[in-house]
Amino acid sequence: MKRKGKLHLLELGLVALLIITSCLCHGNTAQASPVSSNGRLQVKGAQIVNKEGKPFVIKGVSTHGLSWYPQYVQKSAFQSLKKQGVNTIRLALYTEEYNGYCNSGKENQKKLEQLIDTGVREATSLGMYVIIDWHILSDGNPLTHKKEAKNFFKKIAKKYNSYTNVLYEICNEPNGDGGSWKNIKSYANAVIKSIRSVNKKAIIIVGTPTWSQDVDVAAGNPLKGSNIAYAFHFYASTHKDDLRNKLEGAVKGGLPVIVSEFGLSEASGNGTLDLKEANKWNKLLNRYKLGRVCWSLSNKDESSALLKPSCQKTGGWKQSDFSKAGKWLFKVY
Ligand code: IDC
């Protein structure tokens, strides 16, 4: 009797082991995703970390303007990007340019909000992170649309309060005299207050002066509060060593930075690509485990676009569908 009992226990143990291994394997293949493995991202010192406090590197792709290229905001596009190593989608909601959120009327606002909702839901179903980007550009002073921004962010922060994968970028690229750090701070304090009144934890990315290049200025006088990161943007064909030094100085000084937009082209979004400079940038970003998001997911006939102008597909892309920029990006991701 005794021997039989022992055998029984051994058998039970084996079955349990089999079940556990099968669950684990399944988890690692069919179900593991960036979000299921890393959970809610947080800011810890100068680093973006996962739920366990380990560094997490955002590898993102930004849409072009949502009003220009809505066709890429859907599952098959995001799924194809995920297969290329992309873990984050940035949804670029222009405030003023071409059917922008702030100057195109209520109907269009609704349409844009629906598009954002589709983007957030599809990214979530794939276990990807998603950045909702309030894309100021020609309106260089973020205070210009402060009221709209406060309402917008309060509304969506409430809507996505239970989502652990949504990040808020509150002013893409302040620029010009109105885009001073003083104005950005005043804007950011108001918008952050709106977001935090409904959502305590999501990471909020704040743009910096001179098209989100002056992270040194932000580092000298940062905002108060937790889970706040600062935007740094570069275009490899225009921006070189002096900007790399600026970024490195700020990060070394302890500023949490996310490269929430970059391109390999000139700052115009077009012109020659500089892959040599892009490789230098990539090395620097890797050295400090900095998050980065590439501009842009479109087939526009401009060199920063990640798809060839001839590519009409909105997902399921092959290597031959990617532009020179796209090929470089997905190789390094
Ligand atoms: C550019 C697009 C271009 C579009 C233009 C609108 O590539 O097709 O016509 O915006 O003004 C940025 C901005 C981003 C720019 C991009 C390239 O955040 O909106 O996109 N860029 O110029 N900052 C630096 C470069």
Residues whose N, C-alpha, C, O or C-beta is under 5 A from the ligand:
A	BS01	IDC	E97 A267 S268 G269
